[in-house]
Amino acid sequence: MTLALEPQPAPLPAPQPAPPYDLAAVRAEFPILSRVVRGKPLIYLDNSASTQKPRAVLAAITGCYEEFYSNVHRGVHELSMRSTQAHEDARARIARFLNAPSSDEVVFVRGTTEALNLVAWSYGRTVVGAGDRVVVTALEHHSNLVPWQLLCEERGAELAVAPIDDRGELILPELERLLDEPGRPVRIVAAAHVSNALGTVLPIRLLADLAHRAGAVLVVDGAQSAPHMAVDVQALGCDFFAFSGHKVYGPSGIGALWGRAELLAGMPPWQGGGGMIAAVRYSGTTFAPPPQRFEAGTPAIEAALGLAAALDFLDEIGRERVAAWEGELLARATELLSEIPGLRLVGTARDKAAVVSFVLEGVHPHDVATILDGEGIAVRAGHHCAQPLMGRLGVPALTRASFGLYNTLEEVEALAAGLRRVRQVLLGDS
Amino acid sequence: MIGDGDLRELYQEVILDHNRRPRNFGALPAANHRAEGHNPLCGDQVTLFIDVADGTIRDLAFEGSGCAISTASASLMTEALKGRTVDEARALFRGFQELVTVGRAEGAAELGKLEVFGGVRQYPMRVKCATLPWHTLKDALDRPDETP
């Protein structure tokens, strides 16, 4: 038996989770992160709205303009050939990012919104008829709701909305009921992979199986998942997948639609113009095969290259590692914000991306965001382009902090301190 | 209590006080002019009740929900307009709009307590919050008298 003469070591504080990559080095790649806003270092927590850009993206855009810029698919001169090659390489890069079987299945678009409109107007019009049904979820951004609403109005079809529970999770039996109703053939199911307002991750593989069993296709709005997790369209089993460049650390004005080759092949053009034709006669025009069939006009060439550079950047860090770190940020934010009096987290799905939306009792979200802005902290306040969802949640608006691969635990702590400051200013807390 | 210049200018003590304890809050059964205003961007909503007689605002009140700026603006507006003529109210609206957008011209008439909204000008996204009650006022005054 030994005597405990030596002093017992004090219990160690819980170790701070360490980022699985060199966070300081990653941050140094984003020039804007060293900006001072309202006299304070910028703390950027509005990543679900848009992300900041690393030097590699800026260099890709500048390099294109300085070294080989020209229009694509047109000229036989050297610059045009180089631009065309770079543009097609970017398409192939996107195909790899999504694990798409072929880059011919990748259509360049302005962003997720345009991609979803393309599917609605080209595919939707060929398959949705009077009395048919299109199903969306109650979590959708206006961009994955309004195009379907317009389509249904035009076709005399019905738009059905699969409800969510109070955690912000899809109620699957209700969805199945909408899919199985006799006399209401469902042609399209459209769902977000990750909810922009609440961070809920939807079970896409399962939704794909349910949609297919009902004879429908599944269209996935991937705007909020592409930056935060590995996306494999073959494993997900969906039929269309859309995402935006500016939310994956790339430029704005560029995005991609992936669609199954056999579906794209049967779809009519949705915009006419140069670049999408095979042969034009006054008596009629024949169209290029996909993806060019859906790319009328000169594309955003430099933006496509910037997007490819962003995907390289993201994959060099590793999407699994980004997801792991963002998970730590989410856990810490959830813990710290839950301790703030009068603060209620909205959206508590079990599978959730790094988004914290909340209401602070007695304080309007716009005042929250303005006071946080005074602390150099950028968050979003408002209806998050999801007005029907706000109605379902019974709130006029939410404040949302959304994290990206460059955020730190210190920034999460600054958010919590900023929210205590909001209480001091507006509610008179000492 | 707020450290920083612009923010202190925006959330002045008077504004915070009127947000916490809005004056003239509630329905006004005697009102003969009323209107509703919405700011779809943030969900601010205000209903304004005005009792006008012989071109003079005898009484007014408001209901609704919104951010601190819109609530305080409605509250201070109702205080400022009680007993004023309709013409004076319209002139004050113009002066207030100037104050929160381009700033008041040198030598312009004083706006009294309403001057606390001068800081809003530094926050273009919040101008609509401050002017919502005033636009609603104009709406209400432009409508025909509801007196049966």
Interface residues (C-beta under 8 A of the other chain):
Chain A: R38 G39 V363 H364 P365 H366 D367 T370 I371 G374 A381 G382 H383 M390 P396 A397 Q424 V425 L426 L427 G428
Chain B: M1 I2 D4 D6 L7 L10 Y11 L16 N19 R20 L41 C42 G43 D44 Q45 S65 G66 C67 A68 I69 Y123 R126 C129
